[in-house]
Amino acid sequence: MSVTKFELPILSYGFEDLVPNLSREQVRVHYTYHHNFYVEKLTELVARGDRESDEFLYCMGGNYLHTLYWNNLTPKIGLPKPGLMKAFELEFGGYENFKSEFSAKAMSVKGSGWVVLCDDMQDRLKIVTVPDNRLEDYLDCNPILVLDVWEHAYYIDYRQDRREYVACFWDIVNWEEVENRFGLSSGEVP
């Protein structure tokens, strides 16, 4: 039996590079403690031959969503390019409407979870909330933008002020990465 060792993704930025939106300490703790928990637990579960339990699915979802989250972030402020802007216009009536709907969904998550912009595999964008890490309930949804709204994602910087955390998120979205995922899911070359 081969054992798979899961590893944290390599960040394309330093812990301090997302300041002032996320502090060095917030990124460090979130990445090295919270995300690393899923990495270590997955390695342990797979070593025991467990690839189907609820715990495995929970940790796999946590690892996958966190990896997407880190790749969603950048210190470079930007906006989506025309292709994604057109998709926002078609699905949400424009970029600002998309941001408002995504932010409202983030605020609507009860307890722990994620808000996800995904391609529904029919070239339609939709925004879903994912409780906890239960991504297996959304197999028809290719995530292209995710926001972690578990308190551990923002408590050092924002305490319980999720609204401020969500507002600051828009300044550090890696639109190039989002567009690459969108292009890959729709079969287009970004």
VOMARMAR-248719 format. One line per 5 residues: their letters; for each residue x, y, z of N, C-alpha, C. Coordinates in pm, 1 decimal, always signed. Example, Ala and Ser with C-alpha at 12.3 -4.5 7.8 and 13.67 -1.06 7.14 Angstrom:
as> +1319.0:-569.0:+780.0:+1230.0:-450.0:+780.0:+1320.0:-330.0:+780.0  +1285.0:-225.0:+708.0:+1367.0:-106.0:+714.0:+1290.0:+3.0:+787.0
This chain:
msvtk> +84.8:-118.4:+0.0:+0.0:+0.0:+0.0:+89.0:+124.2:+0.0  +67.4:+212.8:-95.1:+145.0:+336.4:-97.6:+78.2:+439.9:-7.7  +159.2:+512.8:+63.5:+108.8:+614.6:+154.5:+125.0:+751.3:+88.0  +18.0:+827.2:+87.7:+22.6:+961.3:+33.0:+51.2:+1058.5:+145.6  +149.3:+1145.9:+124.0:+177.7:+1250.5:+221.0:+125.8:+1380.9:+164.0
felpi> +31.5:+1439.2:+232.2:-22.3:+1567.5:+191.8:+69.8:+1678.0:+241.8  +77.0:+1787.7:+167.7:+162.6:+1899.8:+205.1:+88.4:+2030.6:+185.1  +127.5:+2128.9:+264.3:+72.5:+2262.6:+245.4:+116.1:+2316.0:+109.6  +30.2:+2391.5:+42.3:+72.0:+2451.8:-84.2:+177.9:+2559.6:-58.0  +262.8:+2581.6:-153.7:+360.7:+2689.7:-143.0:+289.4:+2819.4:-179.4
lsygf> +296.6:+2916.1:-90.1:+232.0:+3044.4:-114.9:+314.1:+3125.9:-214.3  +246.4:+3202.4:-297.2:+314.6:+3287.3:-394.9:+346.7:+3425.2:-336.9  +329.2:+3440.1:-207.4:+352.3:+3566.5:-136.8:+395.8:+3532.5:+5.1  +454.0:+3629.2:+72.3:+495.2:+3610.0:+211.0:+379.8:+3636.4:+306.2  +392.0:+3589.5:+428.1:+287.0:+3610.3:+528.6:+253.8:+3757.8:+546.4
edlvp> +353.5:+3844.0:+529.5:+333.8:+3987.6:+551.9:+281.1:+4061.4:+428.9  +273.9:+3997.0:+315.7:+242.8:+4066.6:+190.4:+96.7:+4106.6:+172.6  +7.6:+4057.4:+255.6:-134.4:+4090.7:+240.9:-178.4:+4202.6:+335.5  -82.3:+4258.1:+409.9:-108.3:+4372.6:+498.0:-145.4:+4490.8:+409.7  -244.2:+4569.9:+440.4:-319.1:+4580.2:+565.4:-446.4:+4495.4:+570.0
nlsre> -477.7:+4423.3:+463.0:-602.9:+4347.4:+460.6:-600.8:+4226.3:+553.4  -489.3:+4157.2:+555.2:-467.4:+4047.2:+649.1:-327.3:+4064.4:+707.0  -318.0:+4059.9:+838.4:-188.1:+4078.3:+903.1:-100.5:+3955.1:+884.5  +28.4:+3977.6:+905.5:+124.2:+3867.0:+899.5:+82.1:+3756.0:+995.5  +44.0:+3793.4:+1115.9:+5.7:+3694.9:+1217.1:-120.9:+3618.3:+1176.5
qvrvh> -217.7:+3687.3:+1118.0:-340.4:+3620.6:+1074.7:-310.4:+3516.6:+966.8  -231.0:+3555.1:+868.2:-196.5:+3461.9:+760.3:-113.8:+3345.9:+815.5  -15.4:+3376.9:+899.3:+71.4:+3272.0:+954.4:-7.8:+3169.5:+1034.7  -92.0:+3215.2:+1125.0:-169.6:+3123.0:+1209.1:-268.3:+3042.6:+1125.0  -335.6:+3109.5:+1034.3:-434.1:+3041.6:+950.0:-367.2:+2932.2:+866.4
ytyhh> -256.1:+2965.4:+805.9:-185.8:+2873.2:+716.7:-114.7:+2761.1:+793.3  -32.7:+2798.3:+892.5:+52.2:+2698.1:+958.3:-19.9:+2617.3:+1065.1  -130.1:+2668.4:+1115.5:-203.5:+2593.3:+1217.7:-332.1:+2534.3:+1159.8  -421.6:+2619.8:+1113.6:-553.3:+2571.5:+1071.5:-546.8:+2488.4:+943.7  -483.8:+2539.7:+839.0:-474.0:+2459.8:+716.4:-387.3:+2337.1:+739.4
nfyve> -278.6:+2353.7:+810.7:-188.8:+2241.3:+834.9:-257.0:+2127.0:+910.7  -356.2:+2159.2:+992.8:-432.0:+2053.6:+1061.6:-488.4:+1954.7:+959.9  -550.5:+2005.7:+852.6:-610.8:+1917.8:+751.7:-504.3:+1836.3:+679.3  -391.0:+1898.4:+650.2:-281.3:+1830.2:+581.4:-231.2:+1713.3:+666.2  -204.1:+1739.1:+792.3:-152.9:+1633.0:+880.0:-255.9:+1523.4:+902.6
kltel> -381.3:+1562.2:+921.7:-487.0:+1463.5:+946.3:-510.5:+1376.3:+823.2  -508.3:+1437.0:+704.5:-524.5:+1358.1:+581.8:-412.8:+1256.3:+567.0  -289.6:+1297.1:+591.8:-176.2:+1205.3:+582.2:-194.5:+1089.6:+679.2  -238.3:+1120.8:+799.8:-262.8:+1017.4:+901.4:-374.8:+923.0:+858.3  -484.7:+977.7:+809.4:-599.4:+894.8:+768.3:-562.7:+803.0:+652.4
vargd> -493.6:+856.0:+553.2:-455.5:+775.2:+437.3:-357.3:+666.3:+479.0  -266.7:+697.1:+571.2:-171.7:+596.7:+620.2:-244.8:+480.5:+686.7  -361.9:+509.2:+744.5:-443.7:+403.9:+807.1:-536.2:+336.1:+705.8  -531.1:+380.6:+580.3:-616.6:+320.9:+477.0:-755.2:+381.9:+469.4  -776.0:+493.0:+536.4:-907.3:+558.8:+538.6:-916.0:+662.6:+428.6
resde> -997.8:+634.8:+328.4:-1021.0:+729.1:+219.0:-1170.4:+748.5:+193.3  -1253.3:+710.0:+290.8:-1397.4:+718.5:+267.4:-1478.5:+769.7:+385.6  -1419.6:+780.2:+501.6:-1495.4:+819.8:+620.4:-1539.8:+965.3:+611.6  -1634.6:+1001.3:+696.6:-1676.2:+1141.0:+705.6:-1557.8:+1230.5:+742.9  -1472.6:+1180.9:+831.4:-1356.4:+1259.1:+872.9:-1262.7:+1283.7:+754.3
flycm> -1242.5:+1181.3:+671.5:-1158.4:+1196.7:+553.6:-1218.6:+1301.8:+459.0  -1348.9:+1292.0:+430.6:-1414.2:+1387.7:+340.6:-1408.3:+1529.8:+396.3  -1427.5:+1542.4:+526.8:-1420.2:+1672.2:+592.8:-1280.2:+1732.8:+577.1  -1177.6:+1653.7:+604.2:-1039.5:+1703.0:+594.3:-998.8:+1726.9:+449.5  -1044.6:+1643.1:+358.4:-1013.8:+1663.2:+216.3:-1076.7:+1793.5:+167.7
ggnyl> -1201.6:+1817.9:+206.5:-1266.8:+1943.7:+170.7:-1193.6:+2062.5:+230.1  -1152.1:+2051.7:+356.5:-1079.3:+2160.4:+421.6:-947.0:+2189.2:+353.4  -874.4:+2084.7:+316.8:-746.5:+2103.5:+249.3:-767.3:+2164.9:+111.0  -860.3:+2113.4:+34.6:-884.4:+2162.1:-101.2:-931.2:+2308.0:-99.7  -1029.2:+2339.2:-15.2:-1081.2:+2475.5:-9.3:-975.7:+2574.6:+39.3
htlyw> -896.4:+2534.9:+138.2:-789.7:+2623.9:+184.1:-685.4:+2647.3:+74.1  -652.3:+2543.6:-0.8:-556.7:+2560.0:-110.4:-610.4:+2658.2:-213.4  -737.8:+2645.3:-248.5:-799.3:+2741.8:-340.3:-795.8:+2882.2:-280.6  -827.6:+2892.4:-152.2:-829.8:+3021.4:-84.0:-694.4:+3091.2:-93.1  -585.8:+3020.8:-57.6:-453.3:+3082.6:-61.3:-418.3:+3127.8:-202.8
nnltp> -454.7:+3045.1:-301.2:-427.1:+3081.9:-440.3:-515.2:+3196.3:-488.9  -627.4:+3219.5:-421.2:-716.7:+3330.8:-454.0:-660.2:+3465.3:-411.5  -559.3:+3466.1:-327.1:-511.8:+3590.2:-267.0:-383.8:+3639.1:-332.8  -370.4:+3770.5:-336.3:-251.1:+3833.8:-391.8:-236.5:+3972.6:-330.8  -113.6:+4021.1:-318.7:-96.3:+4159.2:-272.4:-121.4:+4261.9:-383.6
kiglp> -138.8:+4215.7:-507.1:-157.3:+4305.8:-621.1:-305.5:+4339.3:-637.7  -338.8:+4464.9:-619.2:-478.6:+4507.0:-635.5:-512.4:+4508.1:-783.7  -628.1:+4454.0:-817.6:-667.9:+4450.1:-957.5:-816.9:+4428.5:-972.3  -858.2:+4416.5:-1094.3:-997.6:+4390.3:-1129.3:-1001.4:+4275.6:-1228.6  -1116.0:+4209.8:-1239.7:-1128.2:+4104.4:-1340.7:-1109.9:+4161.5:-1481.4
kpglm> -1062.2:+4078.0:-1570.6:-1046.7:+4116.8:-1710.8:-1182.2:+4106.1:-1782.3  -1190.9:+4153.1:-1906.7:-1319.3:+4160.3:-1977.0:-1399.2:+4030.0:-1984.5  -1334.0:+3915.8:-2002.7:-1408.6:+3789.8:-2013.2:-1488.3:+3758.4:-1887.4  -1425.0:+3774.2:-1773.6:-1493.7:+3748.7:-1647.2:-1594.5:+3858.5:-1617.4  -1561.2:+3982.1:-1653.3:-1656.6:+4092.7:-1635.6:-1784.3:+4065.4:-1716.0
kafel> -1768.2:+4012.5:-1836.5:-1884.8:+3979.1:-1920.0:-1968.6:+3870.0:-1852.9  -1901.9:+3770.3:-1796.4:-1974.1:+3663.7:-1726.3:-2050.0:+3720.5:-1605.8  -1988.3:+3813.5:-1532.7:-2057.5:+3877.5:-1420.3:-2178.5:+3957.2:-1469.1  -2163.2:+4022.5:-1582.2:-2274.8:+4098.7:-1640.0:-2390.3:+4005.1:-1675.8  -2358.8:+3893.7:-1739.6:-2462.8:+3799.2:-1781.3:-2533.5:+3732.9:-1663.7
efggy> -2457.3:+3693.6:-1562.4:-2515.0:+3617.2:-1450.7:-2569.9:+3703.5:-1337.9  -2506.2:+3818.1:-1313.0:-2540.7:+3895.7:-1193.9:-2580.2:+4039.8:-1223.5  -2574.7:+4079.2:-1350.7:-2606.7:+4217.8:-1384.3:-2489.3:+4312.2:-1366.2  -2367.8:+4257.7:-1353.0:-2248.1:+4339.6:-1341.2:-2159.5:+4298.3:-1225.3  -2037.9:+4350.9:-1228.5:-1937.1:+4318.3:-1127.8:-1978.7:+4363.4:-988.3
enfks> -2027.9:+4484.4:-974.7:-2068.3:+4534.2:-842.4:-2183.1:+4451.9:-785.6  -2276.6:+4411.8:-871.0:-2386.2:+4324.9:-825.0:-2332.5:+4190.0:-780.6  -2236.1:+4135.5:-856.5:-2173.5:+4009.8:-816.6:-2109.6:+4023.6:-679.0  -2028.2:+4128.9:-660.7:-1961.8:+4150.0:-531.3:-2063.6:+4160.4:-418.1  -2171.5:+4231.1:-441.1:-2275.3:+4246.5:-337.9:-2339.5:+4113.4:-304.3
efsak> -2370.5:+4034.4:-405.8:-2434.4:+3904.2:-381.7:-2338.0:+3807.7:-312.8  -2213.4:+3805.3:-357.1:-2112.7:+3718.8:-296.0:-2092.5:+3757.9:-149.2  -2081.6:+3888.4:-124.3:-2062.0:+3937.1:+12.5:-2182.0:+3904.1:+100.7  -2302.2:+3919.6:+47.0:-2423.2:+3886.4:+124.1:-2426.4:+3737.5:+157.6  -2387.0:+3653.8:+62.4:-2381.4:+3508.9:+89.6:-2278.9:+3478.8:+198.7
amsvk> -2164.9:+3550.3:+195.0:-2063.2:+3530.4:+298.0:-2118.4:+3565.1:+435.7  -2197.3:+3670.8:+441.6:-2256.0:+3711.3:+569.2:-2365.9:+3615.4:+614.5  -2424.8:+3542.1:+521.1:-2537.0:+3453.2:+555.3:-2493.0:+3317.6:+609.9  -2364.9:+3284.8:+597.5:-2317.5:+3155.7:+647.3:-2333.3:+3152.8:+798.3  -2405.0:+3054.3:+846.5:-2425.5:+3037.6:+990.8:-2313.2:+2951.8:+1045.9
gsgwv> -2239.9:+3005.5:+1140.5:-2129.5:+2929.7:+1198.8:-2011.4:+2925.5:+1105.4  -1966.2:+2806.0:+1072.9:-1844.2:+2786.8:+995.1:-1875.8:+2746.5:+851.8  -1796.5:+2797.3:+759.3:-1816.5:+2756.7:+621.4:-1744.9:+2845.3:+522.0  -1789.8:+2836.4:+400.4:-1726.8:+2901.0:+286.0:-1834.3:+2959.6:+195.5  -1797.0:+3062.2:+121.0:-1879.4:+3108.5:+9.5:-1795.3:+3084.3:-115.4
vlcdd> -1861.0:+3029.7:-217.8:-1789.5:+2982.0:-335.7:-1858.3:+3031.2:-462.4  -1781.3:+3092.8:-550.5:-1827.4:+3120.7:-686.2:-1783.5:+3001.7:-769.0  -1878.8:+2940.7:-837.0:-1841.2:+2824.4:-916.1:-1906.8:+2826.6:-1052.9  -1845.6:+2750.9:-1140.3:-1901.0:+2722.2:-1271.3:-1982.6:+2594.9:-1251.9  -2108.3:+2597.8:-1291.7:-2195.8:+2483.0:-1266.3:-2180.9:+2371.8:-1370.1
mqdrl> -2073.5:+2373.2:-1446.0:-2041.4:+2275.3:-1549.7:-2129.5:+2289.6:-1673.8  -2210.4:+2395.1:-1676.4:-2290.1:+2427.2:-1794.6:-2261.6:+2571.4:-1835.6  -2140.3:+2616.1:-1802.5:-2094.4:+2751.9:-1833.3:-2181.4:+2859.4:-1770.7  -2234.9:+2829.7:-1654.0:-2311.2:+2927.8:-1577.2:-2241.7:+2946.2:-1443.6  -2230.3:+3070.0:-1401.7:-2172.8:+3099.3:-1270.8:-2282.3:+3099.6:-1166.2
kivtv> -2248.8:+3048.9:-1048.6:-2341.2:+3057.4:-936.7:-2261.2:+3071.6:-808.6  -2325.7:+3128.3:-708.1:-2264.0:+3146.5:-577.5:-2333.1:+3051.9:-480.9  -2254.7:+2972.6:-410.7:-2309.5:+2878.2:-313.3:-2238.3:+2896.6:-180.1  -2305.3:+2857.7:-75.2:-2240.8:+2851.1:+55.1:-2215.7:+2704.5:+86.8  -2100.0:+2677.8:+143.4:-2059.0:+2542.0:+177.2:-2043.5:+2535.0:+328.5
pdnrl> -2134.9:+2465.0:+397.2:-2119.7:+2453.5:+542.5:-1997.0:+2369.0:+576.9  -1929.5:+2411.2:+682.1:-1807.0:+2342.6:+725.1:-1714.6:+2328.4:+604.4  -1677.8:+2207.3:+569.8:-1592.7:+2180.7:+452.4:-1661.9:+2082.3:+358.8  -1793.2:+2075.0:+362.2:-1869.6:+1968.9:+296.6:-1880.3:+1989.6:+145.9  -1768.8:+1997.5:+79.4:-1764.4:+2021.1:-64.3:-1820.4:+1903.6:-144.5
edyld> -1822.8:+1784.5:-84.9:-1874.0:+1668.5:-158.4:-2021.9:+1684.0:-194.4  -2090.0:+1777.3:-131.4:-2230.2:+1804.5:-165.8:-2242.6:+1891.4:-290.5  -2129.5:+1935.4:-345.6:-2129.1:+2027.4:-459.7:-2041.4:+1974.8:-573.0  -2056.5:+1849.2:-605.7:-1972.9:+1789.2:-708.7:-2003.7:+1844.3:-847.7  -2119.3:+1907.8:-864.9:-2156.0:+1967.6:-993.4:-2108.3:+2112.5:-1003.5
cnpil> -2019.0:+2150.5:-913.4:-1977.3:+2290.0:-902.1:-1825.5:+2296.8:-903.7  -1769.2:+2359.5:-1006.6:-1624.8:+2377.0:-1013.7:-1588.3:+2510.6:-949.0  -1529.6:+2509.7:-828.9:-1497.9:+2635.1:-759.1:-1394.5:+2718.6:-833.8  -1425.4:+2847.2:-852.0:-1327.8:+2935.0:-915.4:-1286.4:+3050.1:-823.3  -1365.9:+3078.5:-720.4:-1331.8:+3179.8:-619.9:-1392.2:+3134.4:-488.5
vldvw> -1310.4:+3129.3:-383.6:-1361.0:+3088.1:-253.0:-1321.1:+3190.1:-147.4  -1405.3:+3201.6:-47.0:-1375.4:+3286.2:+69.0:-1404.6:+3205.9:+194.3  -1304.4:+3191.2:+276.7:-1315.5:+3121.3:+404.2:-1384.8:+3214.2:+503.5  -1500.1:+3173.8:+553.8:-1568.8:+3255.6:+653.3:-1578.2:+3185.2:+788.9  -1491.5:+3086.6:+810.6:-1472.0:+3035.3:+945.5:-1406.9:+3148.7:+1024.9
ehayy> -1438.2:+3160.7:+1151.5:-1377.7:+3269.0:+1231.6:-1225.9:+3264.0:+1232.7  -1167.9:+3143.7:+1221.4:-1021.2:+3136.4:+1224.8:-956.7:+3212.3:+1108.9  -1032.6:+3240.4:+1002.4:-978.5:+3310.5:+885.9:-958.7:+3459.7:+911.7  -1025.3:+3511.6:+1015.7:-1020.7:+3656.4:+1035.9:-1016.8:+3703.1:+1181.0  -1025.7:+3613.7:+1278.2:-1042.8:+3656.5:+1417.5:-927.3:+3738.1:+1474.2
idyrq> -804.6:+3714.3:+1431.5:-692.1:+3791.2:+1485.8:-703.5:+3937.6:+1443.9  -740.0:+3960.8:+1318.7:-747.5:+4097.7:+1265.7:-882.1:+4164.9:+1287.7  -989.3:+4089.8:+1275.5:-1122.4:+4151.0:+1272.2:-1212.9:+4107.5:+1387.4  -1162.5:+4024.4:+1477.5:-1242.1:+3967.6:+1586.2:-1367.7:+3903.7:+1526.1  -1486.4:+3947.0:+1567.3:-1608.5:+3888.5:+1512.3:-1668.8:+3973.9:+1400.6
drrey> -1593.9:+4065.5:+1345.3:-1645.5:+4155.8:+1242.7:-1625.9:+4095.6:+1102.5  -1707.8:+3996.8:+1072.8:-1699.5:+3929.9:+942.8:-1723.2:+4029.1:+828.7  -1813.2:+4123.5:+849.1:-1846.6:+4219.2:+743.1:-1721.5:+4295.9:+696.2  -1639.5:+4341.4:+789.5:-1518.0:+4415.1:+753.5:-1418.2:+4323.9:+682.8  -1404.6:+4200.3:+731.8:-1316.8:+4101.7:+667.2:-1359.4:+4079.0:+522.1
vacfw> -1487.7:+4060.3:+500.0:-1538.2:+4036.7:+364.9:-1512.8:+4159.3:+276.8  -1534.7:+4277.5:+329.5:-1511.0:+4399.5:+251.9:-1363.7:+4411.3:+211.3  -1272.7:+4377.0:+300.9:-1129.3:+4386.4:+271.6:-1081.7:+4277.3:+175.2  -1153.8:+4167.8:+169.1:-1119.5:+4057.2:+78.9:-1106.3:+4103.6:-65.8  -1194.6:+4193.2:-108.7:-1197.6:+4234.2:-249.7:-1069.3:+4303.6:-294.1
divnw> -992.6:+4358.0:-200.3:-867.2:+4425.0:-235.6:-752.1:+4327.6:-259.1  -769.7:+4201.3:-221.8:-659.4:+4105.5:-234.4:-697.3:+3982.8:-317.1  -805.1:+3992.4:-394.8:-843.8:+3880.0:-481.0:-745.2:+3870.2:-597.3  -699.1:+3750.3:-622.6:-609.8:+3721.3:-734.1:-696.9:+3690.8:-856.9  -735.3:+3796.9:-927.4:-827.0:+3780.6:-1040.9:-766.0:+3698.4:-1153.5
eeven> -635.0:+3702.9:-1166.3:-570.2:+3620.7:-1269.4:-593.8:+3472.6:-1241.6  -580.1:+3431.6:-1117.2:-605.3:+3291.9:-1078.4:-752.1:+3254.6:-1098.9  -841.0:+3344.5:-1060.1:-985.0:+3318.9:-1077.8:-1016.3:+3302.2:-1226.3  -960.7:+3389.8:-1308.6:-984.8:+3381.1:-1453.2:-926.4:+3253.4:-1511.4  -811.0:+3209.8:-1463.8:-754.4:+3083.1:-1509.8:-847.4:+2967.2:-1475.8
rfgls> -899.7:+2964.4:-1354.7:-992.7:+2857.8:-1316.7:-1119.6:+2864.4:-1399.5  -1168.8:+2984.8:-1422.8:-1289.5:+3002.9:-1503.6:-1264.8:+2954.6:-1646.2  -1151.4:+2989.9:-1702.1:-1117.5:+2946.5:-1837.6:-1104.9:+2796.4:-1846.6  -1043.4:+2736.7:-1746.7:-1028.2:+2590.7:-1745.9:-1162.4:+2520.4:-1731.3  -1250.9:+2575.0:-1648.6:-1378.7:+2508.3:-1626.7:-1472.0:+2525.1:-1746.8
sgevp> -1458.4:+2635.2:-1819.2:-1546.2:+2656.6:-1932.8:-1486.6:+2603.5:-2063.0  -1363.6:+2552.5:-2056.2:-1299.6:+2498.2:-2174.2:-1232.6:+2603.1:-2260.8  -1233.3:+2728.3:-2214.2:-1170.8:+2836.4:-2289.3:-1028.0:+2854.0:-2240.5  -945.5:+2906.6:-2326.1:-809.8:+2941.1:-2285.4:-814.1:+3084.4:-2234.6  -776.6:+3106.3:-2107.2:-784.8:+3242.3:-2052.0:-687.7:+3337.9:-2120.0
